[in-house]
Amino acid sequence: DLHSFPTRRSSDLFVKATQDPMTVSGQSTSVTTLTQDEVQPHQVVTRETKELPAGETKVQTAGVDGVARVTYQVTWADDTEISREAVSRVVLTPAVDQVVLVGTGTATEVALAQAGDGKTPESAQAVAKVLMGSYGWGEAEYSCLHSLWTRESSWNYQAKNPSSDAYGIPQSLPGDKMASVSSDWATNPVTQITWGLGYIAGRYGSPCGAWAHSEATGWY
């Protein structure tokens, strides 16, 4: 006799079985078609980031299992399944990878990430405060820097002096001097601030030294 696998349904899986009329001659063997919904486990992907301290982890995207509708051709010997072969698979709901961020950042790199990209005056000022730490300059020096670059550019990384072609937050003249830090000097406020602080340290010793010169001459 042919074996017929009954249709059944659970809360999680759709299962449907149909009997194939093909029978292996001379044996109590039958072939049925079985269709069921199966959970497709999500994967876990790790990504390194300097925005987190070294060794710290954070789930950026939660993983979600998917569901696929799979049709099998099942071979039976009497009431015993002896083999099955998937003949079709349709993804009903794609799995979503879980993305885990793994920190590699130093204290300075993490602080820079928190400061932002520098493309607003507030973010540029936060970046400057972080980078000033490597020079050992405190709040008093930052006050002088704030006054200096507010006068020069209002902390606008796209500021250009039409009469002199000075450019960027520190008003480098010419602007491409800042290429000594990075080729993205025209569009990256962090590059501009890095160059500007180095220029001030090398020429005036400190932001307050540069501000005093600017107060006396109108330039620095």
Contacts in CASP RR format, 6 or more apart in sequence:
PFRMAT RR
TARGET T0000
AUTHOR 0000-0000-0000
METHOD contacts of the structure
MODEL  1
DLHSFPTRRSSDLFVKATQDPMTVSGQSTSVTTLTQDEVQPHQVVTRETK
ELPAGETKVQTAGVDGVARVTYQVTWADDTEISREAVSRVVLTPAVDQVV
LVGTGTATEVALAQAGDGKTPESAQAVAKVLMGSYGWGEAEYSCLHSLWT
RESSWNYQAKNPSSDAYGIPQSLPGDKMASVSSDWATNPVTQITWGLGYI
AGRYGSPCGAWAHSEATGWY
1 28 0 8 1.000
2 19 0 8 1.000
2 23 0 8 1.000
2 30 0 8 1.000
3 19 0 8 1.000
3 30 0 8 1.000
3 32 0 8 1.000
3 76 0 8 1.000
3 78 0 8 1.000
3 79 0 8 1.000
4 17 0 8 1.000
4 19 0 8 1.000
4 32 0 8 1.000
5 17 0 8 1.000
5 19 0 8 1.000
5 32 0 8 1.000
5 34 0 8 1.000
5 74 0 8 1.000
5 76 0 8 1.000
6 17 0 8 1.000
7 15 0 8 1.000
7 16 0 8 1.000
7 17 0 8 1.000
8 15 0 8 1.000
9 15 0 8 1.000
12 37 0 8 1.000
12 39 0 8 1.000
13 36 0 8 1.000
13 37 0 8 1.000
13 38 0 8 1.000
14 35 0 8 1.000
14 36 0 8 1.000
14 37 0 8 1.000
14 69 0 8 1.000
15 34 0 8 1.000
15 35 0 8 1.000
15 36 0 8 1.000
15 37 0 8 1.000
16 34 0 8 1.000
16 35 0 8 1.000
16 36 0 8 1.000
17 32 0 8 1.000
17 33 0 8 1.000
17 34 0 8 1.000
17 35 0 8 1.000
17 74 0 8 1.000
18 32 0 8 1.000
18 33 0 8 1.000
18 34 0 8 1.000
18 35 0 8 1.000
19 30 0 8 1.000
19 32 0 8 1.000
19 33 0 8 1.000
20 30 0 8 1.000
20 31 0 8 1.000
20 32 0 8 1.000
20 33 0 8 1.000
20 73 0 8 1.000
22 31 0 8 1.000
23 29 0 8 1.000
23 30 0 8 1.000
23 31 0 8 1.000
24 30 0 8 1.000
24 31 0 8 1.000
27 77 0 8 1.000
28 77 0 8 1.000
28 78 0 8 1.000
29 75 0 8 1.000
29 76 0 8 1.000
29 77 0 8 1.000
29 82 0 8 1.000
30 75 0 8 1.000
30 76 0 8 1.000
31 73 0 8 1.000
31 74 0 8 1.000
31 75 0 8 1.000
31 76 0 8 1.000
32 73 0 8 1.000
32 74 0 8 1.000
32 76 0 8 1.000
33 71 0 8 1.000
33 72 0 8 1.000
33 73 0 8 1.000
33 74 0 8 1.000
33 87 0 8 1.000
34 71 0 8 1.000
34 72 0 8 1.000
34 74 0 8 1.000
34 84 0 8 1.000
35 69 0 8 1.000
35 70 0 8 1.000
35 71 0 8 1.000
35 72 0 8 1.000
36 69 0 8 1.000
36 70 0 8 1.000
36 72 0 8 1.000
37 67 0 8 1.000
37 68 0 8 1.000
37 69 0 8 1.000
37 70 0 8 1.000
37 92 0 8 1.000
38 67 0 8 1.000
38 68 0 8 1.000
38 69 0 8 1.000
38 70 0 8 1.000
39 65 0 8 1.000
39 66 0 8 1.000
39 67 0 8 1.000
40 65 0 8 1.000
40 66 0 8 1.000
40 67 0 8 1.000
40 68 0 8 1.000
40 91 0 8 1.000
40 94 0 8 1.000
40 95 0 8 1.000
41 65 0 8 1.000
41 66 0 8 1.000
41 95 0 8 1.000
42 63 0 8 1.000
42 64 0 8 1.000
42 65 0 8 1.000
42 66 0 8 1.000
42 95 0 8 1.000
42 96 0 8 1.000
42 97 0 8 1.000
42 98 0 8 1.000
43 95 0 8 1.000
43 97 0 8 1.000
43 98 0 8 1.000
44 63 0 8 1.000
44 97 0 8 1.000
44 98 0 8 1.000
44 100 0 8 1.000
45 97 0 8 1.000
45 98 0 8 1.000
45 99 0 8 1.000
45 100 0 8 1.000
46 99 0 8 1.000
46 100 0 8 1.000
46 101 0 8 1.000
46 102 0 8 1.000
47 60 0 8 1.000
47 99 0 8 1.000
47 100 0 8 1.000
47 101 0 8 1.000
47 102 0 8 1.000
48 101 0 8 1.000
48 102 0 8 1.000
48 103 0 8 1.000
48 104 0 8 1.000
49 101 0 8 1.000
49 102 0 8 1.000
49 103 0 8 1.000
49 104 0 8 1.000
49 105 0 8 1.000
50 103 0 8 1.000
50 104 0 8 1.000
50 105 0 8 1.000
50 106 0 8 1.000
50 109 0 8 1.000
50 110 0 8 1.000
50 113 0 8 1.000
51 101 0 8 1.000
51 103 0 8 1.000
51 105 0 8 1.000
51 109 0 8 1.000
51 110 0 8 1.000
51 113 0 8 1.000
51 114 0 8 1.000
52 58 0 8 1.000
52 101 0 8 1.000
52 102 0 8 1.000
52 103 0 8 1.000
52 104 0 8 1.000
52 105 0 8 1.000
52 110 0 8 1.000
53 103 0 8 1.000
53 105 0 8 1.000
53 107 0 8 1.000
53 110 0 8 1.000
54 103 0 8 1.000
54 104 0 8 1.000
54 105 0 8 1.000
54 106 0 8 1.000
55 102 0 8 1.000
55 103 0 8 1.000
55 104 0 8 1.000
56 102 0 8 1.000
56 103 0 8 1.000
57 100 0 8 1.000
57 101 0 8 1.000
57 102 0 8 1.000
57 103 0 8 1.000
58 100 0 8 1.000
58 101 0 8 1.000
58 103 0 8 1.000
59 98 0 8 1.000
59 99 0 8 1.000
59 100 0 8 1.000
59 101 0 8 1.000
60 99 0 8 1.000
60 100 0 8 1.000
60 101 0 8 1.000
61 96 0 8 1.000
61 97 0 8 1.000
61 98 0 8 1.000
61 99 0 8 1.000
62 96 0 8 1.000
62 98 0 8 1.000
63 95 0 8 1.000
63 96 0 8 1.000
63 97 0 8 1.000
63 98 0 8 1.000
64 95 0 8 1.000
64 96 0 8 1.000
65 95 0 8 1.000
66 91 0 8 1.000
66 92 0 8 1.000
66 93 0 8 1.000
66 94 0 8 1.000
66 95 0 8 1.000
66 96 0 8 1.000
67 91 0 8 1.000
67 92 0 8 1.000
67 93 0 8 1.000
68 89 0 8 1.000
68 90 0 8 1.000
68 91 0 8 1.000
68 92 0 8 1.000
69 89 0 8 1.000
69 90 0 8 1.000
69 92 0 8 1.000
70 86 0 8 1.000
70 88 0 8 1.000
70 89 0 8 1.000
70 90 0 8 1.000
71 86 0 8 1.000
71 87 0 8 1.000
71 88 0 8 1.000
71 89 0 8 1.000
72 84 0 8 1.000
72 85 0 8 1.000
72 86 0 8 1.000
72 87 0 8 1.000
73 84 0 8 1.000
73 85 0 8 1.000
73 87 0 8 1.000
74 81 0 8 1.000
74 83 0 8 1.000
74 84 0 8 1.000
75 81 0 8 1.000
75 82 0 8 1.000
75 83 0 8 1.000
75 84 0 8 1.000
76 82 0 8 1.000
108 130 0 8 1.000
108 131 0 8 1.000
108 134 0 8 1.000
111 130 0 8 1.000
112 127 0 8 1.000
112 130 0 8 1.000
112 131 0 8 1.000
112 190 0 8 1.000
114 126 0 8 1.000
115 123 0 8 1.000
115 126 0 8 1.000
115 127 0 8 1.000
115 129 0 8 1.000
115 130 0 8 1.000
116 123 0 8 1.000
116 126 0 8 1.000
116 127 0 8 1.000
117 123 0 8 1.000
117 189 0 8 1.000
117 190 0 8 1.000
118 124 0 8 1.000
118 126 0 8 1.000
118 127 0 8 1.000
118 157 0 8 1.000
118 189 0 8 1.000
118 190 0 8 1.000
118 193 0 8 1.000
119 157 0 8 1.000
119 189 0 8 1.000
121 154 0 8 1.000
121 155 0 8 1.000
121 156 0 8 1.000
123 189 0 8 1.000
124 155 0 8 1.000
124 157 0 8 1.000
124 169 0 8 1.000
124 189 0 8 1.000
124 193 0 8 1.000
125 146 0 8 1.000
125 155 0 8 1.000
127 189 0 8 1.000
127 190 0 8 1.000
127 193 0 8 1.000
128 142 0 8 1.000
128 145 0 8 1.000
128 149 0 8 1.000
128 193 0 8 1.000
128 197 0 8 1.000
129 142 0 8 1.000
131 190 0 8 1.000
131 193 0 8 1.000
131 194 0 8 1.000
131 197 0 8 1.000
132 138 0 8 1.000
132 141 0 8 1.000
132 142 0 8 1.000
132 145 0 8 1.000
132 197 0 8 1.000
132 207 0 8 1.000
135 197 0 8 1.000
135 201 0 8 1.000
135 206 0 8 1.000
137 145 0 8 1.000
137 206 0 8 1.000
137 207 0 8 1.000
140 208 0 8 1.000
141 206 0 8 1.000
141 207 0 8 1.000
141 208 0 8 1.000
142 207 0 8 1.000
144 206 0 8 1.000
144 207 0 8 1.000
144 208 0 8 1.000
144 209 0 8 1.000
144 210 0 8 1.000
144 211 0 8 1.000
145 200 0 8 1.000
145 207 0 8 1.000
145 210 0 8 1.000
145 211 0 8 1.000
147 211 0 8 1.000
148 207 0 8 1.000
148 210 0 8 1.000
148 211 0 8 1.000
148 214 0 8 1.000
148 220 0 8 1.000
149 155 0 8 1.000
149 169 0 8 1.000
149 170 0 8 1.000
151 214 0 8 1.000
152 159 0 8 1.000
152 166 0 8 1.000
152 169 0 8 1.000
152 170 0 8 1.000
152 171 0 8 1.000
152 220 0 8 1.000
153 159 0 8 1.000
153 168 0 8 1.000
153 169 0 8 1.000
153 170 0 8 1.000
153 171 0 8 1.000
155 169 0 8 1.000
156 168 0 8 1.000
156 169 0 8 1.000
157 168 0 8 1.000
157 169 0 8 1.000
157 187 0 8 1.000
157 188 0 8 1.000
157 189 0 8 1.000
157 192 0 8 1.000
158 168 0 8 1.000
159 167 0 8 1.000
159 168 0 8 1.000
159 169 0 8 1.000
159 171 0 8 1.000
160 166 0 8 1.000
160 167 0 8 1.000
160 168 0 8 1.000
161 167 0 8 1.000
161 171 0 8 1.000
161 173 0 8 1.000
164 173 0 8 1.000
165 173 0 8 1.000
165 174 0 8 1.000
165 175 0 8 1.000
166 172 0 8 1.000
166 173 0 8 1.000
166 174 0 8 1.000
166 175 0 8 1.000
167 173 0 8 1.000
167 174 0 8 1.000
167 175 0 8 1.000
167 178 0 8 1.000
167 186 0 8 1.000
168 175 0 8 1.000
168 192 0 8 1.000
169 189 0 8 1.000
169 192 0 8 1.000
169 193 0 8 1.000
169 196 0 8 1.000
170 178 0 8 1.000
170 192 0 8 1.000
170 193 0 8 1.000
170 195 0 8 1.000
170 196 0 8 1.000
170 199 0 8 1.000
170 200 0 8 1.000
172 178 0 8 1.000
172 185 0 8 1.000
172 192 0 8 1.000
172 195 0 8 1.000
172 196 0 8 1.000
172 199 0 8 1.000
175 185 0 8 1.000
175 186 0 8 1.000
176 185 0 8 1.000
177 195 0 8 1.000
178 185 0 8 1.000
178 191 0 8 1.000
178 192 0 8 1.000
178 195 0 8 1.000
178 196 0 8 1.000
179 185 0 8 1.000
180 195 0 8 1.000
181 191 0 8 1.000
181 194 0 8 1.000
181 195 0 8 1.000
182 188 0 8 1.000
182 191 0 8 1.000
182 194 0 8 1.000
184 191 0 8 1.000
185 191 0 8 1.000
185 192 0 8 1.000
185 195 0 8 1.000
200 206 0 8 1.000
200 207 0 8 1.000
200 209 0 8 1.000
200 210 0 8 1.000
200 220 0 8 1.000
203 210 0 8 1.000
203 220 0 8 1.000
204 210 0 8 1.000
204 213 0 8 1.000
204 220 0 8 1.000
210 220 0 8 1.000
211 220 0 8 1.000
213 219 0 8 1.000
213 220 0 8 1.000
214 220 0 8 1.000
END
